[in-house]
Amino acid sequence: VGDVLKGAKLFAQHCTVCHGEKGEGGHGTGVTFSRRRDLPILAPGLNNAGFLASATDHTIKLILENGRLGTPMVSFLDRGLSDGDLNNLVAFVRDFENNPLEKLNEDVEENVLLI
């Protein structure tokens, strides 16, 4: 079991550049190269109900341990993080369930176009 506060510090150091400060994911679109984006492959949003419901803690840790082939996501063990650090990152990502983006964005008014 990891420590959420330690995980938050690690996330800020190692993850926000790709996954966003609040786990919202990469900027731009993954659909086409015709629109500007920050990386050739967009990092997924981690702070969303679908991801959190489908990814077990074990799955998240395996991704941190092994990275994702063909993406900028490399093994965090190879980057010098410890097994305990990975547990702390998993705890922090799992804690997004307690602070979903929907809740964080409640005060933001969105314009929705229905077609």
C-alpha positions as CSV (number, residue, x, y, z in Angstrom):
1,V,0.0,0.0,0.0
2,G,1.4,3.4,-1.0
3,D,1.4,6.8,0.5
4,V,-0.8,9.3,-1.5
5,L,1.1,12.4,-0.4
6,K,4.5,10.9,-1.4
7,G,2.8,9.8,-4.6
8,A,1.6,13.3,-5.3
9,K,5.2,14.6,-5.1
10,L,6.4,11.9,-7.5
11,F,3.6,12.5,-9.9
12,A,4.4,16.2,-10.0
13,Q,8.1,15.3,-10.7
14,H,7.7,12.5,-13.2
15,C,4.2,12.4,-14.7
16,T,2.6,15.9,-15.1
17,V,4.5,16.8,-18.2
18,C,2.7,14.1,-20.1
19,H,-0.4,13.3,-18.1
20,G,-1.3,16.8,-16.8
21,E,-1.2,18.4,-13.4
22,K,-4.5,16.8,-12.4
23,G,-4.2,13.6,-14.5
24,E,-6.3,15.1,-17.3
25,G,-4.1,13.7,-20.1
26,G,-2.1,15.1,-22.9
27,H,-3.1,18.2,-24.8
28,G,-4.3,18.2,-28.4
29,T,-5.9,15.3,-30.2
30,G,-4.9,11.7,-30.8
31,V,-7.0,11.5,-33.9
32,T,-5.0,13.4,-36.5
33,F,-1.7,15.1,-37.0
34,S,-3.4,18.2,-38.5
35,R,-3.9,19.6,-35.1
36,R,-1.2,20.8,-32.7
37,R,-0.3,18.5,-29.9
38,D,2.6,18.3,-27.4
39,L,3.8,14.8,-28.0
40,P,3.6,12.4,-31.0
41,I,1.5,10.0,-28.8
42,L,-0.8,11.6,-26.3
43,A,-0.7,10.4,-22.8
44,P,-4.1,9.2,-21.6
45,G,-6.1,10.9,-18.9
46,L,-5.7,9.1,-15.7
47,N,-8.3,11.1,-13.8
48,N,-11.4,9.7,-15.4
49,A,-14.0,7.2,-14.2
50,G,-13.6,4.8,-17.1
51,F,-9.8,4.4,-16.6
52,L,-10.1,4.1,-12.8
53,A,-12.9,1.5,-13.1
54,S,-11.0,-0.6,-15.6
55,A,-7.4,-0.4,-14.4
56,T,-6.5,-2.4,-11.3
57,D,-3.8,-1.2,-9.0
58,H,-1.7,-4.2,-10.3
59,T,-2.2,-3.1,-13.9
60,I,-1.1,0.5,-13.1
61,K,2.0,-0.8,-11.3
62,L,2.9,-3.1,-14.2
63,I,2.8,-0.1,-16.6
64,L,5.0,1.9,-14.2
65,E,7.4,-1.1,-13.9
66,N,7.6,-1.9,-17.7
67,G,6.6,1.3,-19.5
68,R,4.6,1.2,-22.7
69,L,6.4,0.0,-25.8
70,G,6.3,2.5,-28.7
71,T,5.5,5.4,-26.5
72,P,7.5,8.0,-24.4
73,M,6.4,6.0,-21.3
74,V,9.5,4.2,-20.1
75,S,10.0,2.0,-17.1
76,F,10.1,4.0,-13.9
77,L,12.4,1.4,-12.4
78,D,14.8,2.2,-15.2
79,R,14.5,5.9,-14.3
80,G,15.6,5.1,-10.7
81,L,12.4,4.9,-8.8
82,S,12.0,2.2,-6.2
83,D,9.2,-0.3,-5.8
84,G,7.9,1.8,-2.9
85,D,7.9,4.8,-5.1
86,L,5.7,2.9,-7.6
87,N,3.3,1.9,-4.9
88,N,3.1,5.6,-3.9
89,L,2.3,6.6,-7.5
90,V,-0.4,3.9,-7.7
91,A,-1.9,5.2,-4.5
92,F,-1.9,8.8,-5.8
93,V,-3.5,7.8,-9.2
94,R,-6.1,5.7,-7.4
95,D,-6.9,8.7,-5.2
96,F,-8.2,10.5,-8.3
97,E,-11.4,8.5,-7.5
98,N,-11.8,10.8,-4.5
99,N,-11.1,14.0,-6.6
100,P,-12.5,13.4,-10.1
101,L,-12.0,16.1,-12.7
102,E,-15.8,16.4,-13.0
103,K,-15.9,17.6,-9.4
104,L,-12.9,19.9,-10.0
105,N,-14.6,21.5,-13.0
106,E,-18.1,21.9,-11.6
107,D,-17.7,25.7,-11.6
108,V,-16.6,25.8,-15.2
109,E,-19.4,26.6,-17.6
110,E,-19.1,24.7,-20.9
111,N,-20.6,25.6,-24.3
112,V,-22.0,22.4,-25.8
113,L,-22.9,22.2,-29.5
114,L,-25.5,19.5,-30.2
115,I,-25.7,18.4,-33.8
